[in-house]
Amino acid sequence: MKKYDDIVVGSGISGMTMSLILGMNRRKVLLLEKSPHIGGSMARFYKDGIPFDTGFHFTGGLHKGGILYNMLSILGINDLIEPIFLSEDKANVFIFEAENKHYNVPYGITKIKERLKGYFPEESAAIDSYFDKVKYVCEQTPSMNLHNLMSLHNHINEDSVTLDKVLNELTRNPVLKALLSCFAMCYGVRPDEISFANHSRMCIGLYESVARVKGGGAAFVNTFRTKFKDYAVEVSSGKYIAELADVRDDRVGRFILNTGEEVSCDNCIFTIHPKEILKVLPQKYLSRAFIDRVSSFESSTGFFSVFAALEQGYEEPDFDANIVTILPDYDINQLLDPAHKGPSALVLIKSIEHAGGKTYKVISTFEPSYLEDVEAWKNTKTGSRPGEYQDYKNRKVEITTERIFKAFPQYRGRLKIIDSASVLTFRDYLNNHDGSAYGIKQKIGQYNLVGKLPLRNLYAAGQSSLLPGIIGAMMSSFIVGRSIIKEEQYNKFLSQNLCN
Ligand SMILES: Cc1cc2nc3c(=O)[nH]c(=O)nc-3n(C[C@H](O)[C@H](O)[C@H](O)COP(=O)(O)OP(=O)(O)OC[C@H]3O[C@@H](n4cnc5c(N)ncnc54)[C@H](O)[C@@H]3O)c2cc1C
């Protein structure tokens, strides 16, 4: 039986970060991945020679001193990840479809405030107050500062109030409210279900700067894979834990893999969906309360996506690599409600990609969608779904394409649709529980699964633990990594690697 210091389950950005933190701290690590390839949502795919991203398109925090910049510095990979900052002035465009009204929202908090005050001069006080509150929450959150990383967020009053309530107290302007709550698309929870504190923690990075990364998520995957070779991190794909055996004193002694191999370790860290963790844990060691808690977690939104590119040779001088959010309505609660049947929100991510000596103007779209939308086919697998499923996808693609043309009439006749993906596609390719984009729904008052599990050598990290998005997912690994390598070693690790 092979023995490791740590086994990390799942090789998305959380699992890769966790493995590197442990490896860099002289631990012998086995990284287990169920898919044939590592990377999870960070993986890229190529169709017709064009690169498309799966679950990583843009991020905040990559500016010097930003939280992602710092995490990459600590991992010694900052120089290998090249940010491409979006045009500061029109990083985010919001289009209210009914009135065909466009709002350009830049990044940089001072600039955003100025721009919003230009659009809504009578709401100046509300705008100031909103951003003051966001900044206050982040200042009060120790885990936003890697030096102070305690364990979790401190509970503050803003954890007990919803985003919706805060906005309703600040303004009655439905457009401003929509613009301030629209980043909910980046974590997939309705404004009346998310705490103002968690909304602020997730949005602050995107308010400060918005960047893509050269080479997309694959740049991270390649960098981590190369770095693992410098440390005792062994990557094993196509494998997962089938059974936890020899439980004594609340510790698991043997980890039996799907291949029949058996391994042992001091700690095993799961970075997968909490409900998938629950399936592996031996039930007799779990309390009813624990099982009920994990079972009650709801899903964040998933997406229906269309992947397209402008025809080669079509010169579009004004093609901005940016994020365009098309909204049929001001009510973000309704637009993120699985029961909503009317026109949906639609996010377009426009980017310029280079591959095989060619340049492509790529448009990927993301429309909130849920397992309920594809209920009829939920027991089928990618590659063997019936014709009606293809009809469903074709209809969605047609509607999406028309909405793109309505917003950008110049693309009509010049846009090549390359592929599409439903919630089921994401579920199957990413081995995730339900096709949700961000794991569990981060609901106000909820107690997530993070850190030690009921069996003492098992831990939970990953996007559902703390906050979703690559920043939240990586932060969860820093927090859990710190409790494994212990505070003194962690502080040394930080000061050796963090160059501010
Ligand atoms: C369509 C979409 C768009 C997104 N866009 C952005 C964006 O632009 N910016 C951003 O910051 N975030 C974005 N996100 C969210 C972001 O991708 C995630 O929050 C983050 O990547 C999650 O990382 P993770 O490691 O926790 O999980 P994952 O990336 O889901 O990785 C989990 C890994 O575990 C593996 N696995 C599952 N079960 C097992 C098992 N039993 N044993 C072994 N391995 C297993 C999976 O195959 C997978 O590789 C997006 C997500 C989606 C789906």
The ligand as a Gaussian input file, in Angstrom:
#p B3LYP/6-31G(d) Opt

LIG

0 1
 C      -19.762000      27.887000     -17.547000
 C      -18.987000      28.431000     -16.386000
 C      -18.410000      29.681000     -16.469000
 C      -17.657000      30.178000     -15.397000
 N      -16.997000      31.367000     -15.549000
 C      -16.153000      31.779000     -14.576000
 C      -15.327000      32.918000     -14.772000
 O      -15.329000      33.537000     -15.832000
 N      -14.505000      33.308000     -13.755000
 C      -14.439000      32.627000     -12.575000
 O      -13.660000      33.026000     -11.686000
 N      -15.192000      31.540000     -12.364000
 C      -16.032000      31.089000     -13.336000
 N      -16.768000      29.955000     -13.150000
 C      -16.694000      29.280000     -11.841000
 C      -15.350000      28.575000     -11.675000
 O      -15.073000      27.797000     -12.806000
 C      -15.401000      27.672000     -10.460000
 O      -15.854000      28.373000      -9.309000
 C      -14.040000      27.047000     -10.116000
 O      -13.279000      26.791000     -11.248000
 C      -14.301000      25.760000      -9.359000
 O      -13.101000      25.096000      -9.096000
 P      -13.092000      23.768000      -8.226000
 O      -11.721000      23.250000      -8.248000
 O      -13.701000      24.026000      -6.898000
 O      -14.102000      22.762000      -8.985000
 P      -14.024000      22.103000     -10.439000
 O      -13.358000      22.981000     -11.416000
 O      -15.437000      21.676000     -10.716000
 O      -13.109000      20.832000     -10.244000
 C      -13.538000      19.679000      -9.599000
 C      -12.742000      18.512000     -10.190000
 O      -13.047000      17.346000      -9.443000
 C      -13.214000      16.255000     -10.341000
 N      -14.029000      15.261000      -9.640000
 C      -15.354000      15.266000      -9.420000
 N      -15.693000      14.205000      -8.674000
 C      -14.552000      13.534000      -8.402000
 C      -14.238000      12.366000      -7.643000
 N      -15.184000      11.693000      -6.994000
 N      -12.949000      11.959000      -7.568000
 C      -11.953000      12.627000      -8.231000
 N      -12.201000      13.742000      -8.961000
 C      -13.478000      14.190000      -9.027000
 C      -13.864000      16.870000     -11.544000
 O      -13.699000      16.053000     -12.692000
 C      -13.103000      18.198000     -11.631000
 O      -11.923000      18.065000     -12.376000
 C      -17.525000      29.424000     -14.197000
 C      -18.103000      28.157000     -14.119000
 C      -18.794000      27.651000     -15.199000
 C      -19.336000      26.252000     -15.137000

